[in-house]
């Protein structure tokens, strides 16, 4: 089943599976996706010092450009998934 039938139809995801999804998302929200070190540069920056792909080496104009490109890619992905 797809769409809303995957959650509420006769062949839907079992209740334990739904609870597993909810608890996993809750775990991510409470323990992983937060700014622990206080070194975030912008909203949504969850690097926390673990991974560094050279973001700090870019100048401000390049950072702004890359952030805008990433936002536009996300918007395009949302439009693509709505088109399915």
DRENPA-3360 file (N, C-alpha, C; in nm, 2 decimals, always signed):
BEGIN
1 = XXXXXXXX = +0.08/-0.12/+0.00/+0.00/+0.00/+0.00/+0.09/+0.13/+0.00 ~ +0.03/+0.23/-0.06/+0.10/+0.36/-0.06/+0.01/+0.47/-0.01 ~ +0.07/+0.58/+0.01/+0.00/+0.70/+0.06/-0.05/+0.68/+0.20 ~ -0.17/+0.73/+0.23/-0.23/+0.72/+0.36/-0.27/+0.58/+0.40 ~ -0.29/+0.49/+0.30/-0.32/+0.35/+0.32/-0.21/+0.28/+0.39 ~ -0.09/+0.33/+0.37/+0.03/+0.26/+0.44/+0.02/+0.28/+0.59 ~ -0.05/+0.38/+0.64/-0.07/+0.40/+0.78/-0.20/+0.35/+0.84 ~ -0.31/+0.36/+0.76/-0.44/+0.34/+0.81/-0.52/+0.24/+0.74;
9 = XXXXXXXX = -0.47/+0.17/+0.64/-0.54/+0.08/+0.56/-0.54/-0.06/+0.62 ~ -0.61/-0.16/+0.55/-0.61/-0.29/+0.61/-0.48/-0.36/+0.61 ~ -0.39/-0.33/+0.51/-0.26/-0.39/+0.51/-0.15/-0.28/+0.55 ~ -0.18/-0.20/+0.65/-0.09/-0.09/+0.69/+0.02/-0.15/+0.77 ~ +0.11/-0.05/+0.80/+0.23/-0.08/+0.89/+0.18/-0.12/+1.03 ~ +0.23/-0.23/+1.09/+0.19/-0.27/+1.22/+0.21/-0.15/+1.32 ~ +0.14/-0.16/+1.43/+0.15/-0.05/+1.53/+0.29/-0.05/+1.59 ~ +0.35/-0.16/+1.61/+0.49/-0.16/+1.66/+0.59/-0.09/+1.56;
17 = XXXXXXXX = +0.56/-0.11/+1.43/+0.65/-0.04/+1.33/+0.63/+0.11/+1.34 ~ +0.51/+0.15/+1.36/+0.48/+0.30/+1.37/+0.55/+0.35/+1.49 ~ +0.54/+0.28/+1.61/+0.60/+0.33/+1.73/+0.75/+0.33/+1.71 ~ +0.81/+0.23/+1.64/+0.95/+0.23/+1.62/+1.00/+0.36/+1.54 ~ +0.92/+0.40/+1.44/+0.95/+0.52/+1.37/+0.95/+0.64/+1.45 ~ +0.84/+0.65/+1.54/+0.82/+0.77/+1.62/+0.94/+0.77/+1.73 ~ +0.97/+0.66/+1.79/+1.08/+0.66/+1.89/+1.21/+0.69/+1.82 ~ +1.24/+0.64/+1.70/+1.36/+0.67/+1.63/+1.38/+0.82/+1.60;
25 = XXXXXXXX = +1.27/+0.88/+1.55/+1.27/+1.03/+1.53/+1.29/+1.10/+1.66 ~ +1.22/+1.06/+1.76/+1.24/+1.13/+1.89/+1.38/+1.12/+1.94 ~ +1.44/+1.00/+1.93/+1.58/+0.99/+1.97/+1.67/+1.08/+1.89 ~ +1.65/+1.09/+1.76/+1.73/+1.18/+1.68/+1.71/+1.33/+1.72 ~ +1.59/+1.37/+1.75/+1.56/+1.50/+1.79/+1.62/+1.54/+1.92 ~ +1.62/+1.45/+2.02/+1.66/+1.47/+2.15/+1.81/+1.46/+2.17 ~ +1.88/+1.36/+2.10/+2.01/+1.33/+2.13/+2.12/+1.36/+2.02 ~ +2.07/+1.36/+1.90/+2.17/+1.37/+1.79/+2.16/+1.51/+1.72;
33 = XXXXXXXX = +2.04/+1.56/+1.69/+2.03/+1.68/+1.61/+2.02/+1.80/+1.69 ~ +2.12/+1.83/+1.77/+2.12/+1.95/+1.85/+2.26/+2.01/+1.85 ~ +2.27/+2.13/+1.88/+2.40/+2.20/+1.88/+2.46/+2.18/+2.02 ~ +2.55/+2.08/+2.04/+2.61/+2.05/+2.17/+2.73/+2.15/+2.20 ~ +2.80/+2.18/+2.09/+2.93/+2.25/+2.12/+2.91/+2.40/+2.11 ~ +2.80/+2.45/+2.06/+2.78/+2.59/+2.05/+2.85/+2.66/+1.93 ~ +2.90/+2.58/+1.84/+2.98/+2.64/+1.73/+2.90/+2.64/+1.60 ~ +2.77/+2.64/+1.60/+2.69/+2.64/+1.48/+2.70/+2.78/+1.41;
41 = XXXXXXXX = +2.70/+2.78/+1.28/+2.71/+2.90/+1.20/+2.58/+2.95/+1.16 ~ +2.48/+2.86/+1.15/+2.35/+2.90/+1.10/+2.25/+2.80/+1.15 ~ +2.12/+2.83/+1.14/+2.02/+2.73/+1.18/+2.03/+2.61/+1.10 ~ +2.03/+2.49/+1.16/+2.04/+2.37/+1.09/+2.18/+2.32/+1.07 ~ +2.28/+2.38/+1.13/+2.42/+2.34/+1.13/+2.44/+2.25/+1.24 ~ +2.44/+2.12/+1.22/+2.46/+2.02/+1.32/+2.59/+1.95/+1.31 ~ +2.70/+2.01/+1.27/+2.83/+1.95/+1.26/+2.88/+1.90/+1.39 ~ +2.87/+1.98/+1.49/+2.92/+1.95/+1.63/+3.06/+1.90/+1.63;
49 = XXXXXXXX = +3.15/+1.95/+1.54/+3.29/+1.91/+1.54/+3.32/+1.77/+1.50 ~ +3.23/+1.69/+1.46/+3.26/+1.55/+1.42/+3.31/+1.54/+1.28 ~ +3.24/+1.61/+1.19/+3.29/+1.60/+1.05/+3.33/+1.74/+1.00 ~ +3.43/+1.75/+0.93/+3.48/+1.88/+0.88/+3.52/+1.86/+0.73 ~ +3.44/+1.91/+0.64/+3.47/+1.89/+0.50/+3.52/+2.03/+0.45 ~ +3.58/+2.11/+0.53/+3.64/+2.23/+0.49/+3.55/+2.35/+0.48 ~ +3.43/+2.34/+0.55/+3.33/+2.45/+0.55/+3.39/+2.58/+0.60 ~ +3.48/+2.57/+0.70/+3.53/+2.69/+0.76/+3.64/+2.76/+0.67;
57 = XXXXXXXX = +3.68/+2.69/+0.57/+3.78/+2.75/+0.48/+3.72/+2.84/+0.37 ~ +3.59/+2.83/+0.35/+3.53/+2.91/+0.25/+3.51/+3.05/+0.30 ~ +3.51/+3.15/+0.20/+3.47/+3.29/+0.24/+3.32/+3.30/+0.25 ~ +3.27/+3.41/+0.31/+3.13/+3.43/+0.34/+3.04/+3.42/+0.21 ~ +3.09/+3.47/+0.10/+3.02/+3.47/-0.03/+3.00/+3.33/-0.08 ~ +3.10/+3.25/-0.07/+3.09/+3.11/-0.11/+3.00/+3.03/-0.02 ~ +3.01/+3.05/+0.11/+2.92/+2.99/+0.20/+2.77/+3.02/+0.17 ~ +2.75/+3.15/+0.15/+2.61/+3.19/+0.12/+2.56/+3.13/-0.01;
65 = XXXXXXXX = +2.65/+3.12/-0.11/+2.61/+3.06/-0.24/+2.58/+2.91/-0.22 ~ +2.67/+2.84/-0.15/+2.65/+2.69/-0.13/+2.52/+2.67/-0.05 ~ +2.50/+2.75/+0.05/+2.37/+2.73/+0.13/+2.25/+2.75/+0.04 ~ +2.25/+2.85/-0.05/+2.14/+2.88/-0.14/+2.12/+2.76/-0.24 ~ +2.23/+2.71/-0.29/+2.22/+2.59/-0.38/+2.16/+2.47/-0.31 ~ +2.20/+2.45/-0.18/+2.15/+2.34/-0.11/+2.00/+2.36/-0.08 ~ +1.96/+2.48/-0.05/+1.81/+2.50/-0.03/+1.74/+2.48/-0.15 ~ +1.79/+2.53/-0.27/+1.72/+2.51/-0.39/+1.71/+2.36/-0.43;
73 = XXXXXXXX = +1.82/+2.28/-0.40/+1.81/+2.14/-0.43/+1.71/+2.07/-0.35 ~ +1.69/+2.11/-0.22/+1.59/+2.06/-0.13/+1.45/+2.09/-0.18 ~ +1.43/+2.21/-0.23/+1.30/+2.25/-0.29/+1.27/+2.17/-0.41 ~ +1.37/+2.15/-0.50/+1.35/+2.08/-0.62/+1.31/+1.93/-0.58 ~ +1.38/+1.88/-0.48/+1.34/+1.74/-0.44/+1.20/+1.73/-0.39 ~ +1.16/+1.83/-0.31/+1.02/+1.83/-0.26/+0.92/+1.84/-0.38 ~ +0.95/+1.92/-0.48/+0.86/+1.93/-0.60/+0.86/+1.80/-0.67 ~ +0.98/+1.74/-0.68/+0.98/+1.61/-0.75/+0.90/+1.50/-0.68;
81 = XXXX = +0.91/+1.50/-0.55/+0.83/+1.39/-0.48/+0.68/+1.42/-0.48 ~ +0.65/+1.55/-0.49/+0.50/+1.58/-0.51/+0.45/+1.54/-0.64 ~ +0.54/+1.53/-0.74/+0.50/+1.50/-0.88/+0.48/+1.35/-0.90 ~ +0.52/+1.27/-0.80/+0.50/+1.12/-0.81/+0.36/+1.08/-0.81;
% end
